[in-house]
């Protein structure tokens, strides 16, 4: 997650970090997390009809809707991936 936020800041993309999706106030959500387990990214990934290969550096990036808000879902297979 640190790499994603650093890259966004370098590109001067302004964003807020929220404790939950419900508390986010922006027009577009960025949902990032692990593709496996019980986190929000893992729960939303099958709904986006996507999967992530279990190899280093793999990512799934998909535009979705979350409760009528546009969102980008970014999921990797492991913490290092």
ROTI-905214 format. One record per residue: residue number from 1; residue in one letter; chain; x, y, z of N, C-alpha, C in turn. Coordinates in nm, 4 decimals. Layout:
N
NUM | A | A | X | Y | Z | X | Y | Z | X | Y | Z .
...
END
This chain:
81
1 | X | A | 0.0828 | -0.1194 | 0.0000 | 0.0000 | 0.0000 | 0.0000 | 0.0870 | 0.1254 | 0.0000 .
2 | X | A | 0.1997 | 0.1192 | 0.0665 | 0.2898 | 0.2345 | 0.0687 | 0.3364 | 0.2722 | -0.0712 .
3 | X | A | 0.3637 | 0.1717 | -0.1540 | 0.4085 | 0.1992 | -0.2908 | 0.2990 | 0.2665 | -0.3725 .
4 | X | A | 0.1760 | 0.2236 | -0.3522 | 0.0641 | 0.2835 | -0.4259 | 0.0455 | 0.4289 | -0.3847 .
5 | X | A | 0.0444 | 0.4552 | -0.2550 | 0.0243 | 0.5930 | -0.2097 | 0.1415 | 0.6816 | -0.2508 .
6 | X | A | 0.2630 | 0.6300 | -0.2465 | 0.3803 | 0.7069 | -0.2897 | 0.3697 | 0.7415 | -0.4390 .
7 | X | A | 0.3298 | 0.6433 | -0.5207 | 0.3160 | 0.6676 | -0.6651 | 0.2074 | 0.7709 | -0.6934 .
8 | X | A | 0.0968 | 0.7648 | -0.6225 | -0.0098 | 0.8631 | -0.6415 | 0.0377 | 1.0034 | -0.6037 .
9 | X | A | 0.1096 | 1.0145 | -0.4923 | 0.1615 | 1.1451 | -0.4500 | 0.2614 | 1.1999 | -0.5508 .
10 | X | A | 0.3477 | 1.1146 | -0.6048 | 0.4452 | 1.1582 | -0.7053 | 0.3764 | 1.2117 | -0.8301 .
11 | X | A | 0.2610 | 1.1564 | -0.8641 | 0.1838 | 1.2008 | -0.9808 | 0.0880 | 1.3140 | -0.9457 .
12 | X | A | 0.0973 | 1.3634 | -0.8225 | 0.0128 | 1.4709 | -0.7713 | -0.1355 | 1.4377 | -0.7803 .
13 | X | A | -0.1677 | 1.3117 | -0.7482 | -0.3063 | 1.2683 | -0.7383 | -0.3471 | 1.2881 | -0.5925 .
14 | X | A | -0.4467 | 1.3701 | -0.5704 | -0.4896 | 1.4007 | -0.4345 | -0.5933 | 1.2990 | -0.3890 .
15 | X | A | -0.5792 | 1.2541 | -0.2657 | -0.6674 | 1.1502 | -0.2140 | -0.6741 | 1.1595 | -0.0626 .
16 | X | A | -0.7723 | 1.0917 | -0.0080 | -0.7844 | 1.0769 | 0.1363 | -0.7708 | 0.9296 | 0.1697 .
17 | X | A | -0.7236 | 0.9013 | 0.2866 | -0.7214 | 0.7636 | 0.3351 | -0.8304 | 0.7511 | 0.4404 .
18 | X | A | -0.9172 | 0.6530 | 0.4232 | -1.0307 | 0.6361 | 0.5133 | -1.0205 | 0.5028 | 0.5858 .
19 | X | A | -1.0746 | 0.4978 | 0.7039 | -1.0743 | 0.3739 | 0.7836 | -1.1690 | 0.2695 | 0.7260 .
20 | X | A | -1.2735 | 0.3147 | 0.6560 | -1.3687 | 0.2225 | 0.5947 | -1.4207 | 0.2843 | 0.4655 .
21 | X | A | -1.4755 | 0.2023 | 0.3783 | -1.5324 | 0.2540 | 0.2541 | -1.6513 | 0.3449 | 0.2820 .
22 | X | A | -1.7269 | 0.3136 | 0.3834 | -1.8445 | 0.3937 | 0.4172 | -1.8061 | 0.5332 | 0.4646 .
23 | X | A | -1.6878 | 0.5493 | 0.5231 | -1.6471 | 0.6800 | 0.5734 | -1.5735 | 0.7627 | 0.4683 .
24 | X | A | -1.5447 | 0.7057 | 0.3521 | -1.4761 | 0.7788 | 0.2456 | -1.5711 | 0.8820 | 0.1848 .
25 | X | A | -1.5199 | 1.0027 | 0.1610 | -1.6045 | 1.1109 | 0.1118 | -1.5764 | 1.1483 | -0.0336 .
26 | X | A | -1.4776 | 1.0887 | -0.0956 | -1.4429 | 1.1235 | -0.2331 | -1.5452 | 1.0754 | -0.3335 .
27 | X | A | -1.5325 | 1.1272 | -0.4569 | -1.6232 | 1.0881 | -0.5650 | -1.5898 | 0.9492 | -0.6189 .
28 | X | A | -1.4617 | 0.9121 | -0.6161 | -1.4160 | 0.7827 | -0.6661 | -1.3367 | 0.7129 | -0.5566 .
29 | X | A | -1.3601 | 0.5839 | -0.5409 | -1.2905 | 0.5065 | -0.4381 | -1.1737 | 0.4301 | -0.4997 .
30 | X | A | -1.0683 | 0.4139 | -0.4220 | -0.9579 | 0.3257 | -0.4564 | -0.9535 | 0.2200 | -0.3485 .
31 | X | A | -0.9838 | 0.0971 | -0.3865 | -0.9891 | -0.0141 | -0.2915 | -0.8707 | -0.1043 | -0.3224 .
32 | X | A | -0.7780 | -0.1133 | -0.2296 | -0.6581 | -0.1937 | -0.2518 | -0.6410 | -0.2923 | -0.1374 .
33 | X | A | -0.6001 | -0.4140 | -0.1723 | -0.5795 | -0.5146 | -0.0688 | -0.5384 | -0.6474 | -0.1280 .
34 | X | A | -0.5435 | -0.7481 | -0.0440 | -0.5058 | -0.8827 | -0.0853 | -0.6207 | -0.9517 | -0.1577 .
35 | X | A | -0.5852 | -1.0324 | -0.2564 | -0.6862 | -1.1037 | -0.3350 | -0.7413 | -1.2249 | -0.2609 .
36 | X | A | -0.6730 | -1.2678 | -0.1590 | -0.7171 | -1.3851 | -0.0829 | -0.7389 | -1.3468 | 0.0635 .
37 | X | A | -0.8249 | -1.4202 | 0.1297 | -0.8547 | -1.3910 | 0.2694 | -0.9942 | -1.3347 | 0.2825 .
38 | X | A | -1.0172 | -1.2573 | 0.3886 | -1.1518 | -1.2061 | 0.4107 | -1.1585 | -1.0536 | 0.4098 .
39 | X | A | -1.0576 | -0.9884 | 0.3518 | -1.0599 | -0.8432 | 0.3383 | -1.1554 | -0.7987 | 0.2288 .
40 | X | A | -1.1781 | -0.6689 | 0.2218 | -1.2753 | -0.6147 | 0.1262 | -1.2340 | -0.6412 | -0.0185 .
41 | X | A | -1.1047 | -0.6299 | -0.0503 | -1.0608 | -0.6554 | -0.1884 | -1.0883 | -0.8006 | -0.2278 .
42 | X | A | -1.0595 | -0.8926 | -0.1382 | -1.0838 | -1.0349 | -0.1660 | -1.2333 | -1.0629 | -0.1823 .
43 | X | A | -1.3159 | -0.9937 | -0.1080 | -1.4603 | -1.0156 | -0.1188 | -1.5173 | -0.9563 | -0.2475 .
44 | X | A | -1.4618 | -0.8444 | -0.2941 | -1.5138 | -0.7793 | -0.4136 | -1.4581 | -0.8375 | -0.5431 .
45 | X | A | -1.3413 | -0.8980 | -0.5385 | -1.2754 | -0.9477 | -0.6594 | -1.3597 | -1.0475 | -0.7385 .
46 | X | A | -1.4202 | -1.1485 | -0.6758 | -1.5038 | -1.2409 | -0.7547 | -1.6225 | -1.1711 | -0.8205 .
47 | X | A | -1.6766 | -1.0687 | -0.7562 | -1.7883 | -0.9943 | -0.8145 | -1.7458 | -0.9196 | -0.9399 .
48 | X | A | -1.6171 | -0.8862 | -0.9493 | -1.5644 | -0.8174 | -1.0674 | -1.5220 | -0.9175 | -1.1741 .
49 | X | A | -1.5463 | -1.0447 | -1.1480 | -1.5109 | -1.1522 | -1.2409 | -1.3617 | -1.1511 | -1.2728 .
50 | X | A | -1.2802 | -1.1348 | -1.1685 | -1.1358 | -1.1303 | -1.1836 | -1.0707 | -1.2234 | -1.0823 .
51 | X | A | -0.9497 | -1.2643 | -1.1138 | -0.8679 | -1.3399 | -1.0200 | -0.7250 | -1.2914 | -1.0356 .
52 | X | A | -0.6390 | -1.3298 | -0.9431 | -0.4997 | -1.2882 | -0.9452 | -0.4125 | -1.4123 | -0.9420 .
53 | X | A | -0.3222 | -1.4275 | -1.0393 | -0.2298 | -1.5409 | -1.0327 | -0.1460 | -1.5332 | -0.9058 .
54 | X | A | -0.1127 | -1.6444 | -0.8498 | -0.0335 | -1.6469 | -0.7269 | 0.1156 | -1.6429 | -0.7603 .
55 | X | A | 0.1573 | -1.5350 | -0.8233 | 0.2976 | -1.5125 | -0.8579 | 0.3367 | -1.3726 | -0.8115 .
56 | X | A | 0.4643 | -1.3523 | -0.7782 | 0.5083 | -1.2198 | -0.7333 | 0.4766 | -1.1122 | -0.8368 .
57 | X | A | 0.4428 | -0.9957 | -0.7877 | 0.4160 | -0.8774 | -0.8692 | 0.2846 | -0.8825 | -0.9466 .
58 | X | A | 0.2048 | -0.9871 | -0.9322 | 0.0763 | -0.9945 | -1.0024 | -0.0232 | -0.8984 | -0.9370 .
59 | X | A | -0.1059 | -0.8381 | -1.0184 | -0.2110 | -0.7490 | -0.9695 | -0.3357 | -0.7648 | -1.0555 .
60 | X | A | -0.4487 | -0.7499 | -0.9927 | -0.5742 | -0.7349 | -1.0656 | -0.6161 | -0.5900 | -1.0457 .
61 | X | A | -0.6466 | -0.5225 | -1.1540 | -0.6934 | -0.3842 | -1.1477 | -0.8225 | -0.3787 | -1.2278 .
62 | X | A | -0.9290 | -0.3397 | -1.1599 | -1.0605 | -0.3427 | -1.2246 | -1.1433 | -0.2228 | -1.1801 .
63 | X | A | -1.2108 | -0.1611 | -1.2741 | -1.3041 | -0.0534 | -1.2409 | -1.4366 | -0.1183 | -1.2030 .
64 | X | A | -1.4893 | -0.0806 | -1.0880 | -1.6144 | -0.1377 | -1.0377 | -1.7034 | -0.0264 | -0.9829 .
65 | X | A | -1.8201 | -0.0631 | -0.9395 | -1.9096 | 0.0252 | -0.8646 | -1.9199 | -0.0305 | -0.7235 .
66 | X | A | -1.9115 | 0.0549 | -0.6244 | -1.9315 | 0.0122 | -0.4863 | -2.0372 | 0.1036 | -0.4262 .
67 | X | A | -2.1536 | 0.0486 | -0.4021 | -2.2662 | 0.1247 | -0.3468 | -2.2890 | 0.2542 | -0.4250 .
68 | X | A | -2.2974 | 0.2396 | -0.5574 | -2.3261 | 0.3478 | -0.6516 | -2.2132 | 0.4489 | -0.6679 .
69 | X | A | -2.0958 | 0.4200 | -0.6136 | -1.9803 | 0.5068 | -0.6341 | -1.8825 | 0.4377 | -0.7276 .
70 | X | A | -1.8239 | 0.5117 | -0.8221 | -1.7203 | 0.4504 | -0.9042 | -1.5988 | 0.4183 | -0.8184 .
71 | X | A | -1.5340 | 0.3064 | -0.8498 | -1.4195 | 0.2640 | -0.7693 | -1.3191 | 0.1895 | -0.8569 .
72 | X | A | -1.1943 | 0.1937 | -0.8147 | -1.0890 | 0.1112 | -0.8718 | -1.0528 | 0.0074 | -0.7685 .
73 | X | A | -1.0568 | -0.1179 | -0.8079 | -1.0212 | -0.2298 | -0.7204 | -0.8834 | -0.2799 | -0.7623 .
74 | X | A | -0.7895 | -0.2773 | -0.6686 | -0.6525 | -0.3252 | -0.6934 | -0.6252 | -0.4341 | -0.5915 .
75 | X | A | -0.5927 | -0.5529 | -0.6415 | -0.5695 | -0.6665 | -0.5518 | -0.4454 | -0.7428 | -0.5945 .
76 | X | A | -0.3645 | -0.7810 | -0.4974 | -0.2459 | -0.8615 | -0.5228 | -0.2548 | -0.9925 | -0.4471 .
77 | X | A | -0.1737 | -1.0926 | -0.4865 | -0.1841 | -1.2251 | -0.4251 | -0.1286 | -1.2338 | -0.2843 .
78 | X | A | -0.0278 | -1.1530 | -0.2531 | 0.0353 | -1.1575 | -0.1202 | 0.0759 | -1.0164 | -0.0817 .
79 | X | A | 0.1203 | -1.0008 | 0.0397 | 0.1659 | -0.8695 | 0.0858 | 0.2823 | -0.8218 | 0.0001 .
80 | X | A | 0.3743 | -0.9135 | -0.0352 | 0.4886 | -0.8755 | -0.1185 | 0.4495 | -0.8557 | -0.2632 .
81 | X | A | 0.3401 | -0.9175 | -0.3093 | 0.2999 | -0.9092 | -0.4505 | 0.2189 | -0.7914 | -0.4722 .
END
